[in-house]
Amino acid sequence: MDDAHLPDRSPVADVAAALQGKKVLLCVTGGIAAYKVAYVARGLAQSGADVRVIMTRSAERFVGAQTFASLTGNKVYTELFGEGPDVPHVELARGADLAIVAPATANSVAKMALGIADDLFSATLLTVRCPIVVAPAMHTEMWENAATQHNVHLLLERGVIVVGPVSGALSSGDEGPGRMVEPDEILGAAAEVLVRSQDLAGKRILVTAGGTQEPIDPVRFIGNRSSGLMGIEIARAAHERGAKVTLVIGPSNVPPPPGVDVIRVKTAQEMRDEVFELAGDADAIVKAAAVADWRSAEHADQKLKKAAGPPEIDLEPTPDILSELGHSGGIRKPTSILVGFAAETQPDAGALSALAEEKRAAKGADIIVANDVSSPDSGFEVPTNRAVIAGPDGVIDVGLVTKRALAKALVDRIAKLL
């Protein structure tokens, strides 16, 4: 579960400042660790957060609702249906800056993963648009069960932050992995998520994604297998951290993230024209698109007939957009960050790192992400990548991770350079 924690995680210096004035939903589910969540509620309230507590029926078997009402100064919500016209799960979700689920039982994790909405807790979590922090707590056998691990992986794929669990004393005198992390760690994770969610506010990020289609005739083209998922995940990660994101994307069936400006193109030349139009205003340009290297020097206006035999196709190079951006002055801001991608067929991390550094120098880029596309679990048309990130501060071997996790790690590097 290498995606379970925030990449390059470091404590937020001033937790209270990060939480001040934020609307936080604290969702308490039915585990013995529910009593420790009272300390989370107190910490949130003392930091100046507007805390709205949602409790499941099972949670009330461990801690009374009045405890959380006294600690937060707000009503505690337990029922899916309210009185009058208000819809509780919609009203609670609207305007929330963060949702915390603690303790997160195996049942609550499963409901979140499957999108079940049969009580106030699950309906609200399905409605929120804010980041979600989950602190699992359950017996070791339940945590290690394949179903739970699968459900946690689904949540991670969707960008949920999972904190813990850790090994320690459990109920019934047992001991092992499954113990909820301490309240201070939950508060720290909450503060970090809120800080990260706005650390790119005011920045403009330009991302390219997908492959290009270089026409041979009206029905045939030169292209590649890129789905556009990597660039889409980068656009999503940057947008989630407050950036104004423009996504220039070639043909793709993957839906772009909401809140991102989308410009659709087909050819390398079209992509170059759009990128150059926008580059001057961008604080960072991420060239994640798999642009075709060659195009037909001439393409037919009519469909080439099979009966005429194989055509002779003269190829010419397409524009090298990354290199032009890296070596041509005046196209982009002098302070902007330029990121390129390199699809390689080299599974060895050392060789992949060397190729990334070589390409970074050749293209004039600040960062190069080199990913191995030679194995079936990495590269095109799959949700994972085996990659390294080469930047001015060295090379990081990310290993085999989801494209979402790789996107978050890359945006971390960009944010630090900015």
N, C-alpha and C positions, 0 to 999 in steps of 0.2 A: 504494500500500500504506500508506495513512495510519493504519491500525490497528496497524501492526507494532510500535510501541513503546508503552510504558506512558504513559498520559495524564499531562500535567503532570509529566514525569519529573524527579526531582531526586535527586542522590546521597545515599546513606545515610551519615550522619556516621561511624558506627562499624560497619564491615562485620563485624568479628570478633564483636561483641556479637550481631549479627543471626544469625550462623551457629553460635554456640556451642551445643553440645549437640543440634544438628539432625541427623537422619538424611537424608543426601543421596545420591541415586543419580546417579553420573556415567557417562553412556553415551557411549562412544567409538566412532565409526564410521570407516570406511576412507577417510580423506583425508589429504593431505600435512600438513595443519594439526594432525594428531593429536599431533605432537611438542610443540606449544604447550599442549596440554591437560594435559600433565604439570605445568605451572605452575599450572593451575587446581586440579588435585588437591592440589598442595602448599599452595596458598593456603587451600583448604577445610580441610585437615587442621590447618594452623597456627592456624586460627581456632577450632578446637575442635569441628568437625563430625565426625560419624561417617560416613566416606565409603566407599561401596560402589561399586566400579568394575565396569561391565559392558562387555565388548569384543566387537565383531563379529569374525568370522574375517578380514575385510579389514583391520580396524584393526590386527590383530597383524602385518600385513605392514609396517607403518610404525613401530610402537613395541611393544616386548616387554611382556608382562603383568607381568614382574618389576619393571619400572620403577614401575608404579602400585602394586604391592603394597608396595614399599619406601617409597614416598611416603605411603601412607595407613595402613600397618600392618595392612591387612586383605587377605583373600583376594580375588583378581580372578576374576570370574565370566565364563565364556565359553560354557558348554554349557546347552542348553535342558533336558536331562534330567539329574537328579542321581542319586546313589546312595541307596538306601533309600527311605523313605516321603516325604521332603521334596520339595516341588515348587518348584524354585528361583525361578521368576518370581513365584510367589505369596508366598513368604517374603521376597523382596527388596522387593516392592511394599508389603507390610504394614507400616504404621507410618512410611512414608517421608514426610518433610516437604517434600521438593522433589526433582524430577528435572531433570537438565541433560543435554542432548544436544549434544555438541561433539566434533569438528566434525560438523555435520549435513549429510550428503551429499544429493544429489538423490534417491538411492535410499531413504535412510532417511526423508526427508521424505515421499516417496510412500507408503512402508509405513505410516507413522503416519497419514497422511490417509485411506488406504483401509482401515485397521484390519487389515492383514495381521499375522499372528502366527506366523511360520515359523522364528523363532530366539529366543534368550533376550532380546535387546534389544527386539524388536518385541512379544513376548508380555508382557514386563514393563511396557512403556509402555502397553499396552492394559489392564493390570490396576491401575495406580496410581490413587489418588484424590487425589493432591497436585498442586500447581501444576507446570507444566512450562516450562522455559526452553530454547529452541532457538537455537543459534548456527550458521547455515548457512555452508557453505564449499564452493565449487565453481567451475568455470570460468564465465566471463561468459555464454557461450552457453547453458549448462545453467540458470543462474539466471534468465535472461531468457526461457527457453522457456515457452510458454503452459501446458504441463502442470505445470511446477514452480510457476509463479505461481498456478495454480488450486489446487494442493495446499497451498501456503502459506496461501492465503486460507481454505481449509477449516479449517486448524489455528487460524488467528486467530478464526474463527467459533466455535470450541470453547473459546476462552479461553487457548490456548497463547501464551506470550510469546516473540516472535521478536526476537532481538537481532542487528542487522546483516542482511546482510553489508555491507562497505564496499569502496570502490575501492582498489586497490593491486596490488602484485606478486603474481602467481599462479605456479603451477608451469609448467615448460616455457618460462620467460622471458616469458610473457604478462603483461599488466597490464589491469586494469579491475574493474568491480563483481563481487563474488563472494568476496573475501577475508574470512576469519573475523575478527571483532573481536578485540582483544587480551584476554589472560587477565584483566587487571584489570577490564575492562568486563563480562566474564561474571560475575566475582565480585560486582561492584557490582549487576548486575541480579538475581543470586540473592539478595543481601541485601535488596534493595528488595522483591522479591516476598514474602520471608518477613516483612518488617516490615508490608507492606500486608495480608498474609494474617491478621494479628491486630490491626490498628489499630482495629477496631470490636468487639473482644472485650468482653463485658459490656454492650454496648448492645442495646437492643430497637428493632427497626425494623418498622414496620407499613406494608405495601404493599397498595394496591388495584390490581386489574387487570381487563381485559376490559370488555365492555359490559354493560348491563342489559336485561332484557326486561320491558316494562310491558304487562300483559295487556289485550287488548280483549275476548276471549272465551277459552274453554278451549284454542283452537288458534291464535289469532292474537295478535300482540303488536307494540308499538312498540319498535324497537331500532336498532342500528347495526352496522357491519361490523368492529368491533374484535375481534381474535383473542385479545387478552390477552398477546401476546408481549412487548411493551415492559415491562409490569409484572413479568412472569415473569423477564425478564433482570435487572431491578433487584433482585428478590428473590434471584436467584442471585448477583449481584455482591456484595450486602451479606452474604450467608451465607458466601461464600468469604473474606471479610475478618473473619470471626469473630463477626458479629452474630447475635443470636437474632431470627429473622425470622418474622413471621406474614403470610401472603398471603391477603387477602380477595378472592376472584375470582368474577366473574360467569360465565355460560355460556361455556365455552372448550374446544376440542379439543386445545390445546397442553398437554403434560404439565408439571406444576410441577417445579421442581428438587428433588432429594432433600435431606433435612435441614431443610426448611422446613415450618412448621405451616400447613396449608391449611384455610380456611373457605370453603365454596361458598355463593353466594347467587344470586338471580335478579333481584330488583327493586332499585330505588334505595333504597326504604325499608328493605329487608332489609340492604343494604350500610351504610346510615347507622347502623342499630341495632348492627351488629357493630363498626363503626369506633368509635362512641361508647363502646361497652363496653370497648374495648381502648386507647383514646387516652390515658387517664390514666397508663398505664405505659410509653408509647412515648417513646423519645428522639428519634425522627424518624418522621414520617408522610409517606408518599409516595403522593399521590393520582394514580396513573397510569391509573385506570379511566376509560373513556369512558361516563360515566353519562348515560342518556337525559335530555334536558332537559324532556320533557313525558310525561304519562301520561293515560290516559283517566280522566275524572272518575268514571265508573262502568264496570265491566266486566260483561258478560253471564255468567250461570252456565251457559248453554247455548250451543252453537255458533250463531252468527248465520247464517241461511240465505241463500244467494245469491238465491234466488227472491224474497225479500222486498225486494230492491233495496239500494243502498248505504246503510249506516246513517249516522246523524248522530252524530258522536263529539265530545263536548265535552272539550277538553284542559285540563289544569291543570299547573302546574310541579311537577317533582319536587323533593325537598330539595336545596338547594345545600350539599353536605357540606363542600366546601372553604371556602366563605365562612363557614359556621357555625363551623368549626374556627378560622378566622383571626380572627373577631371576637367569639367568645363566650369569656369568661374562665372558668376552672375546669374546662373539658372536657379540656384537655391540660396537660402540664407547662409552666410558664413558660419553661423552658430548652430545650424541644423544638424541633426544626426541622420546619417545614411546607413541603412541596413540592407544587406543582400542575402539571398539564399543560394545554396549550391547543392544540387541533387547529385550525389556521388554513388558509385557502386563499390564502396570500400568499407567493409564491416569493421576493420581494425580501427580502434579509437585513436591510436597514435597517428596513423596515416591520415585519418579523417581530419584530425587537428592540423596536421601539416598542410593539407589541401586548403583548409579554411583560412589559415594565415597567409598562404600564397595568394589566394584569391582576394583577400582583404587588401593586400598591397597592390595587386594588379588592377583592381577596380577602383581604388581610391575610396573605399567604404570605411566607415567607423566600426561596423560590426558585420560579420559574416556568420550565418547559421549554415553549417554543412550537415546534411542528413543522408544517411545510407538508404538507398532505395533498392538494394540488391536482395533484401530478405522480404518474405511475404508479410511480416508484421510491421514493416516500416516503409514510409514513402507514400506513393500515390494510392488513392482509393481505399485506404485503411485509416482507422482513427488514431493510430500511434506513429511515432517517429523515434528513430534512434539517431541522436544528433549531438553535435558540439556547437558551442557558441564562442566565437573568437572575437575579442574586442581589445581596446587599448590597454585594459587591465589584465589581459591574459586569456587563456582558453578554459572554458568550463565544459567538462564531459557530462552532459545531461543524462545520458543513458537512454533506455527505452521508456518513454513516457507517452501519455496521451498528448494529442496536439493542443488540447486546452492547457495542459500543464506546461508544455513547451512555450506556448504563447505568453503565459503569465511570467515565466522565467525571463523571456526575452523583453517583455514590457518592463520588468524590474530593471534590467540593464539599461534600457532606454531612459527610464525615469532618473536613474542615478546620474547618467551623463548629462541630462537636461538640467 
